[in-house]
Amino acid sequence: AQSVTQLDSQVPVFEEAPVELRCNYSSSVSVYLFWYVQYPNQGLQLLLKYLSGSTLVKGINGFEAEFNKSQTSFHLRKPSVHISDTAEYFCAVSGRGSYIPTFGRGTSLIVHP
Amino acid sequence: NAGVTQTPKFQVLKTGQSMTLQCAQDMNHEYMSWYRQDPGMGLRLIHYSVGAGITDQGEVPNGYNVSRSTTEDFPLRLLSAAPSQTSVYFCASEATGRMNTEAFFGQGTRLTVV
């Protein structure tokens, strides 16, 4: 069994400020980890993924995430956000060999001018 | 470069009616899946398929049927719609099904059951 907890349902931030969206997971097996972004009235788009190797993963649009196995976390960060980053962000986990990923409940990032 | 195409984009049904949500992909992906998205619940997997002729249940399969007769198409059927099935539905495809490649999502179907 696996689960994902996104610790914040909403994160307001001012433009050009840094942001961190937090994600914790639990799983009895090794996992793949993902962050997806959903803009209003759109489907989900992959930001980045961790499969193996370096624990610091860089994605699109200046986002990065760090896999911390001991803390079972995969937090998403961006050093300077833009208005256009306003969206819903989903963390997801999939056990290696599994066909069934689990998504978190989402974090709404709201960037104020 | 169509990717994953879902139709319709919006639908209103009366309780007890049936309908089929269509999903097609042109990337020759083996794995396809259906999710529902409800406020504060994230995405929950309804059914998935690892190839033509092979389907299996996800987390919330009750009230939904699927079939996969071709690699390209993966329709989702509601046999007798209920208000609890009011949701936004997303279809996704991925090359391997092991989530080690990128999953591509459709634009969604917003379904209201009255």
Boltz contact constraints between the chains, C-beta under 6 A:
constraints:
  - contact:
      token1: [A, 32]
      token2: [B, 99]
      max_distance: 6.0
  - contact:
      token1: [A, 43]
      token2: [B, 90]
      max_distance: 6.0
  - contact:
      token1: [A, 43]
      token2: [B, 105]
      max_distance: 6.0
  - contact:
      token1: [A, 43]
      token2: [B, 106]
      max_distance: 6.0
  - contact:
      token1: [A, 43]
      token2: [B, 107]
      max_distance: 6.0
  - contact:
      token1: [A, 43]
      token2: [B, 108]
      max_distance: 6.0
  - contact:
      token1: [A, 44]
      token2: [B, 105]
      max_distance: 6.0
  - contact:
      token1: [A, 46]
      token2: [B, 102]
      max_distance: 6.0
  - contact:
      token1: [A, 51]
      token2: [B, 100]
      max_distance: 6.0
  - contact:
      token1: [A, 94]
      token2: [B, 99]
      max_distance: 6.0
  - contact:
      token1: [A, 99]
      token2: [B, 48]
      max_distance: 6.0
  - contact:
      token1: [A, 99]
      token2: [B, 97]
      max_distance: 6.0
  - contact:
      token1: [A, 100]
      token2: [B, 45]
      max_distance: 6.0
  - contact:
      token1: [A, 100]
      token2: [B, 58]
      max_distance: 6.0
  - contact:
      token1: [A, 101]
      token2: [B, 99]
      max_distance: 6.0
  - contact:
      token1: [A, 103]
      token2: [B, 42]
      max_distance: 6.0
  - contact:
      token1: [A, 103]
      token2: [B, 43]
      max_distance: 6.0
  - contact:
      token1: [A, 104]
      token2: [B, 42]
      max_distance: 6.0
  - contact:
      token1: [A, 105]
      token2: [B, 40]
      max_distance: 6.0
  - contact:
      token1: [A, 105]
      token2: [B, 42]
      max_distance: 6.0
  - contact:
      token1: [A, 106]
      token2: [B, 42]
      max_distance: 6.0
